Amino acid sequence: MNYRISNRAAALSPSLTLAIDSKAKAMKAAGEDVVGFGAGEPDFDTPAHIKDAAVQALHSGFTKYTPSSGITELRQAVADKFQRENGLTYKPNQIIISSGGKHSCYNAILATCQEGDEVIIPAPYWLSYPEMVKLAGAVAVVLPTTDQTEFKVTPAQLRAALTPRTRLFILNSPSNPTGSVYTPEEIKALGDICVDAGVLIMSDEIYEHLLYDGATHLSVASVSPAHYQHTIVVHGLAKAWSMTGWRLGFLAAPEPIAKAIDAIQSHSTSNPTSFAQKGGVAALTGSQDHLPKWLAEYSRRRNFAWQRLNSIPGLSCVNSKGAFYLFPNISKLGLKSADFCARLLEQEKVAAVPGVAFGADDYLRISYATSLANIEKGLDRLERFCKGLSG
């Protein structure tokens, strides 16, 4: 039997974050003492009132199909969130509830991009963006950045990358994998260029609520009515509410784009899980008391990890302003990131993600969404490993 695989599927690269996380979990299951810095997943539990809402939905029999783009109650709650927190006015039919933030990104790219289109992606990037662009038949145009500019693309870089084929610019702030946060002025400058060129923006804002050191978040859609018409905002409940396994994302878009995304979703996944959506309503409309406590703990871990990383010979690291990642530079240690991380896991039982997965081979990603005790133990091992390389 000739099991012919499509060119699009064959061109995809597996997710290194999931692969490393799976290997680390397998080693743990075998009894090995592994410290995991790999997965972008909060170590806090989902707040109780959210779980209670889903349990109540199950008990009440809310287990059937819902509209493909989500229940009206949740779409309205998302619209209210955008109005309350971002000054953005959306009708419920402009909101699509999806099976996770990743699903929202994929839907947005699939609905707006096709063969011959170019999509501009600053690097380091979340590793799934280029693969989604491939699946849409479009071409990823990668703009490299470094720690010298806090991993931010400049307006001059963006303007120089535009061509008549440019369809979409992907903006992720706060950033995965770097934790960088664009200032409101920087957001406006990048948005202005896209509006002037008639280029759409996919603004991935899933880490919006995880900010430190006085950093502020501005949604590019809120800059002006023209920016609003050029922007698809993608978001989700995974990070700020620790609902990674619930698979609930959402996006807001101009009506024609939202309608197209609804059509795609109706023929691919249909609706997100019914009772999970009730939990989503509780997340957006209920108490947010958990967040200041989580942020204080993340900030404590971040500062400890940042200081330790910069004290290790051969490493340098810009401090993050958002999300829960640090992105140290390993270029002085003589190994590329994949080899570095493979040997680190094998020799010291520390799981980190190689920067090559994010388009930046001189770096690795460290997630501090784990306990301070784990961070300290893992960085002790990382220091020993680095000293062994430099020695």
C-alpha positions as CSV (number, residue, x, y, z in Angstrom):
1,M,0.0,0.0,0.0
2,N,1.3,3.4,-1.0
3,Y,0.4,5.7,1.9
4,R,1.1,9.0,0.1
5,I,1.4,11.9,2.5
6,S,0.3,15.3,1.3
7,N,3.1,17.8,0.6
8,R,1.7,20.2,3.2
9,A,1.7,17.6,6.0
10,A,5.2,16.3,5.0
11,A,6.6,19.9,5.1
12,L,5.6,20.4,8.8
13,S,8.1,20.3,11.6
14,P,7.0,18.5,14.8
15,S,6.6,20.7,17.9
16,L,9.9,20.6,19.8
17,T,8.2,22.0,22.9
18,L,5.8,19.1,23.0
19,A,8.5,16.6,22.1
20,I,10.8,17.7,24.9
21,D,7.9,17.9,27.4
22,S,6.9,14.3,26.4
23,K,10.4,13.0,26.8
24,A,10.9,14.7,30.2
25,K,7.6,13.2,31.4
26,A,8.6,9.8,30.2
27,M,11.9,10.1,32.1
28,K,10.0,11.2,35.2
29,A,7.6,8.2,34.8
30,A,10.7,6.0,34.7
31,G,11.7,7.4,38.1
32,E,14.3,9.9,37.0
33,D,14.5,13.3,38.8
34,V,13.8,15.6,35.9
35,V,13.4,19.4,36.2
36,G,11.1,20.6,33.5
37,F,11.6,24.1,32.0
38,G,9.9,23.2,28.8
39,A,6.1,23.5,28.6
40,G,4.4,26.9,28.7
41,E,1.9,25.8,31.2
42,P,1.1,27.4,34.6
43,D,1.7,25.2,37.6
44,F,-1.3,26.7,39.4
45,D,-4.6,25.0,39.5
46,T,-7.6,26.4,37.6
47,P,-9.5,28.6,40.1
48,A,-12.3,26.7,41.9
49,H,-15.2,28.8,40.7
50,I,-14.4,28.0,37.1
51,K,-14.2,24.3,37.8
52,D,-17.5,24.5,39.7
53,A,-19.2,26.1,36.8
54,A,-18.2,23.3,34.5
55,V,-19.2,20.6,37.0
56,Q,-22.6,22.3,37.4
57,A,-23.0,22.4,33.6
58,L,-22.3,18.6,33.5
59,H,-24.8,17.9,36.2
60,S,-27.4,20.0,34.5
61,G,-27.0,18.1,31.2
62,F,-25.2,20.8,29.3
63,T,-23.4,18.2,27.2
64,K,-24.8,18.6,23.7
65,Y,-23.7,20.4,20.6
66,T,-23.6,24.2,20.8
67,P,-23.3,26.7,17.9
68,S,-20.0,26.1,16.1
69,S,-18.6,29.4,17.1
70,G,-19.6,29.1,20.8
71,I,-22.5,29.8,23.0
72,T,-23.8,33.4,23.0
73,E,-23.2,33.8,26.7
74,L,-19.5,33.2,26.3
75,R,-19.2,35.3,23.1
76,Q,-20.9,38.1,25.0
77,A,-18.6,37.7,27.9
78,V,-15.6,37.9,25.6
79,A,-17.0,41.0,23.9
80,D,-17.5,42.6,27.4
81,K,-13.9,41.7,28.3
82,F,-12.6,43.5,25.2
83,Q,-14.8,46.6,25.9
84,R,-13.9,46.7,29.6
85,E,-10.2,46.0,29.4
86,N,-9.2,47.2,25.9
87,G,-11.7,49.8,24.9
88,L,-12.8,47.6,21.9
89,T,-16.4,47.3,20.8
90,Y,-17.3,43.9,19.2
91,K,-20.7,42.3,18.6
92,P,-21.0,38.7,19.6
93,N,-21.0,37.7,15.9
94,Q,-17.5,39.1,15.7
95,I,-16.3,36.7,18.4
96,I,-15.3,33.1,17.7
97,I,-14.8,30.6,20.5
98,S,-12.3,27.9,19.5
99,S,-10.6,24.8,20.9
100,G,-7.7,26.8,22.3
101,G,-5.6,29.8,21.4
102,K,-3.6,27.8,18.9
103,H,-6.8,26.9,17.1
104,S,-7.7,30.6,17.0
105,C,-4.4,31.4,15.4
106,Y,-4.8,28.6,12.8
107,N,-8.3,29.7,11.9
108,A,-7.3,33.3,11.5
109,I,-4.4,32.4,9.2
110,L,-6.4,29.8,7.2
111,A,-9.3,32.3,6.7
112,T,-7.1,35.1,5.4
113,C,-4.0,33.6,3.6
114,Q,-3.6,31.5,0.5
115,E,-1.0,30.4,-2.1
116,G,1.2,33.3,-3.1
117,D,0.6,35.3,0.0
118,E,3.4,36.3,2.4
119,V,3.1,36.4,6.1
120,I,5.7,38.5,8.1
121,I,6.7,36.8,11.4
122,P,9.3,38.4,13.7
123,A,11.7,35.9,15.2
124,P,12.0,34.6,17.9
125,Y,8.5,33.4,17.2
126,W,6.1,31.0,18.7
127,L,7.0,27.8,16.8
128,S,3.6,27.1,15.4
129,Y,3.2,30.3,13.4
130,P,5.4,29.3,10.4
131,E,3.9,25.8,10.3
132,M,0.3,27.3,10.2
133,V,1.4,29.6,7.4
134,K,2.7,26.5,5.5
135,L,-0.6,24.7,6.0
136,A,-2.4,27.7,4.5
137,G,-0.2,27.5,1.4
138,A,1.4,30.9,2.1
139,V,5.1,31.8,2.7
140,A,6.5,32.8,6.0
141,V,8.9,35.9,5.8
142,V,10.9,35.8,9.0
143,L,12.4,39.0,10.5
144,P,15.2,38.1,12.9
145,T,15.8,40.1,16.1
146,T,18.2,39.7,19.0
147,D,18.5,40.5,22.7
148,Q,20.2,43.7,21.7
149,T,16.7,45.1,20.8
150,E,14.9,43.1,23.5
151,F,13.8,40.8,20.6
152,K,11.5,43.5,19.1
153,V,11.1,44.1,15.4
154,T,11.6,47.7,14.4
155,P,9.3,49.8,12.1
156,A,12.2,50.0,9.6
157,Q,12.5,46.2,9.5
158,L,8.8,45.8,9.0
159,R,8.6,48.4,6.3
160,A,11.5,46.9,4.4
161,A,9.9,43.5,4.4
162,L,6.7,44.6,2.8
163,T,6.0,43.5,-0.7
164,P,2.9,43.5,-2.9
165,R,2.3,39.9,-1.8
166,T,2.3,40.7,2.0
167,R,-1.0,39.7,3.4
168,L,-0.5,39.4,7.2
169,F,1.8,40.6,9.9
170,I,1.9,38.4,13.1
171,L,2.4,40.5,16.3
172,N,2.8,38.7,19.6
173,S,3.1,40.8,22.7
174,P,3.7,39.8,25.5
175,S,5.9,37.3,23.6
176,N,6.4,33.6,23.6
177,P,9.3,32.7,23.8
178,T,11.1,35.9,24.9
179,G,8.7,37.6,27.4
180,S,9.3,40.9,25.5
181,V,6.5,43.5,25.6
182,Y,6.1,46.2,23.0
183,T,5.4,49.6,24.4
184,P,2.2,51.3,23.3
185,E,4.2,53.7,21.1
186,E,5.9,50.7,19.4
187,I,2.6,49.0,18.9
188,K,1.2,52.1,17.2
189,A,4.2,52.5,14.9
190,L,4.0,48.9,13.7
191,G,0.2,49.1,13.3
192,D,0.5,52.4,11.3
193,I,2.8,50.7,8.8
194,C,0.3,47.8,8.3
195,V,-2.7,50.1,7.9
196,D,-0.9,52.3,5.4
197,A,0.1,49.2,3.4
198,G,-3.3,47.5,3.6
199,V,-1.8,44.6,5.5
200,L,-3.8,42.6,8.1
201,I,-2.4,42.1,11.6
202,M,-2.9,39.0,13.6
203,S,-2.3,40.2,17.2
204,D,-1.7,37.3,19.6
205,E,-2.5,38.6,23.0
206,I,-2.9,35.5,25.1
207,Y,-0.3,36.6,27.6
208,E,-2.0,40.1,28.0
209,H,-2.5,39.8,31.8
210,L,1.0,38.5,32.6
211,L,3.0,41.8,32.9
212,Y,5.9,42.9,35.2
213,D,7.9,46.0,36.1
214,G,5.1,48.4,35.1
215,A,4.9,47.2,31.5
216,T,1.5,48.0,29.9
217,H,-0.4,46.2,27.2
218,L,-2.0,48.0,24.2
219,S,-4.1,46.0,21.7
220,V,-3.2,47.3,18.2
221,A,-6.9,47.1,17.3
222,S,-7.6,49.9,19.8
223,V,-5.3,52.5,18.2
224,S,-7.8,53.8,15.7
225,P,-10.9,52.7,13.7
226,A,-8.5,51.9,10.8
227,H,-6.4,49.7,13.0
228,Y,-9.5,48.0,14.3
229,Q,-10.5,47.1,10.7
230,H,-7.1,45.7,10.0
231,T,-6.7,43.5,13.1
232,I,-7.7,40.0,14.2
233,V,-7.1,39.7,18.0
234,V,-6.4,36.1,19.1
235,H,-6.6,35.2,22.8
236,G,-7.5,32.4,25.1
237,L,-8.0,31.2,28.7
238,A,-5.0,28.9,29.0
239,K,-2.4,31.2,30.6
240,A,-4.0,33.8,32.9
241,W,-6.6,31.3,34.2
242,S,-4.5,28.1,34.1
243,M,-6.9,26.4,31.7
244,T,-4.5,24.8,29.3
245,G,-6.3,21.5,29.1
246,W,-9.7,23.0,28.8
247,R,-8.9,24.0,25.2
248,L,-10.7,27.3,25.1
249,G,-9.5,30.1,22.9
250,F,-11.2,33.1,21.3
251,L,-10.7,35.7,18.7
252,A,-12.3,39.0,17.6
253,A,-12.3,40.2,14.0
254,P,-14.1,42.4,11.5
255,E,-17.4,40.7,10.6
256,P,-16.4,39.3,7.1
257,I,-13.4,37.6,8.6
258,A,-15.3,36.3,11.6
259,K,-17.9,34.9,9.3
260,A,-15.3,33.1,7.2
261,I,-13.7,31.7,10.4
262,D,-17.0,30.5,11.6
263,A,-17.5,28.6,8.3
264,I,-14.1,27.0,8.6
265,Q,-14.7,25.9,12.2
266,S,-18.1,24.5,11.3
267,H,-16.5,22.1,8.9
268,S,-13.5,21.2,11.0
269,T,-14.0,21.0,14.7
270,S,-17.6,22.3,15.1
271,N,-18.1,23.7,18.6
272,P,-15.7,23.8,21.5
273,T,-16.6,21.5,24.4
274,S,-20.0,22.5,25.8
275,F,-19.4,22.4,29.5
276,A,-15.9,23.9,29.2
277,Q,-17.6,26.9,27.7
278,K,-19.6,27.4,30.9
279,G,-16.3,27.4,32.7
280,G,-15.1,30.0,30.3
281,V,-18.0,32.2,31.2
282,A,-17.1,31.9,34.9
283,A,-13.5,32.7,34.1
284,L,-14.3,36.0,32.3
285,T,-17.2,37.1,34.5
286,G,-16.2,35.8,37.9
287,S,-13.6,36.8,40.5
288,Q,-10.1,37.6,39.2
289,D,-8.6,37.5,42.7
290,H,-6.2,34.8,41.7
291,L,-4.3,36.9,39.2
292,P,-2.4,39.3,41.5
293,K,-1.2,36.4,43.6
294,W,0.0,34.5,40.6
295,L,1.7,37.6,39.2
296,A,3.6,38.2,42.4
297,E,4.8,34.6,42.5
298,Y,5.8,34.7,38.8
299,S,7.7,37.9,39.3
300,R,9.6,36.4,42.3
301,R,10.5,33.4,40.2
302,R,11.5,35.5,37.2
303,N,13.8,37.8,39.1
304,F,15.5,34.9,40.8
305,A,16.0,33.0,37.5
306,W,17.1,36.0,35.6
307,Q,19.8,36.9,38.2
308,R,21.0,33.3,38.4
309,L,21.2,32.9,34.6
310,N,23.3,36.1,34.3
311,S,25.6,34.8,37.0
312,I,26.4,31.6,35.0
313,P,29.6,32.0,33.0
314,G,28.9,32.0,29.3
315,L,25.2,32.9,29.6
316,S,23.5,36.3,29.2
317,C,19.8,37.0,29.5
318,V,17.5,40.0,29.0
319,N,14.8,40.1,31.7
320,S,11.3,39.5,30.5
321,K,8.5,42.1,30.9
322,G,5.7,39.6,30.4
323,A,4.5,36.0,30.0
324,F,6.6,33.4,32.0
325,Y,9.7,32.8,29.9
326,L,13.3,33.8,29.8
327,F,15.4,33.4,26.7
328,P,19.1,33.2,27.6
329,N,21.9,33.6,25.0
330,I,24.2,30.5,24.8
331,S,26.3,31.6,21.9
332,K,29.5,31.8,23.9
333,L,29.3,28.1,25.0
334,G,30.1,26.6,21.6
335,L,27.0,24.5,21.1
336,K,23.9,25.1,19.0
337,S,20.6,25.0,20.8
338,A,19.3,21.5,19.9
339,D,22.6,19.8,20.8
340,F,22.8,22.0,24.0
341,C,19.3,21.0,25.2
342,A,19.7,17.3,24.2
343,R,22.9,17.0,26.3
344,L,21.4,19.1,29.1
345,L,18.5,16.7,29.4
346,E,20.7,13.6,29.1
347,Q,23.5,14.7,31.5
348,E,21.7,16.9,34.0
349,K,18.0,15.9,33.7
350,V,16.9,19.4,32.9
351,A,14.4,20.0,30.1
352,A,14.6,23.3,28.2
353,V,13.5,24.1,24.7
354,P,16.2,24.9,22.0
355,G,16.0,28.3,20.5
356,V,16.1,26.8,17.0
357,A,12.5,25.9,17.4
358,F,11.7,29.6,17.7
359,G,14.0,30.7,14.8
360,A,16.9,31.7,17.1
361,D,19.6,29.0,17.4
362,D,21.8,30.9,19.8
363,Y,19.3,30.8,22.6
364,L,17.1,28.5,24.7
365,R,13.8,29.0,26.4
366,I,13.4,28.6,30.1
367,S,9.8,28.6,31.5
368,Y,9.5,29.8,35.1
369,A,5.9,28.5,35.4
370,T,7.2,26.0,37.9
371,S,8.1,26.2,41.6
372,L,11.0,28.3,42.9
373,A,12.5,25.1,44.4
374,N,12.4,23.5,40.9
375,I,13.9,26.6,39.4
376,E,16.7,26.7,41.9
377,K,17.5,23.0,41.4
378,G,17.3,23.2,37.7
379,L,19.6,26.3,37.5
380,D,22.1,24.6,39.8
381,R,22.3,21.8,37.3
382,L,22.4,24.2,34.3
383,E,25.3,26.0,35.9
384,R,27.2,22.8,36.4
385,F,26.5,21.8,32.8
386,C,27.7,25.2,31.4
387,K,30.9,25.1,33.6
388,G,31.6,21.7,32.2
389,L,31.4,23.1,28.6
390,S,33.5,26.1,29.3
391,G,36.0,24.1,31.3
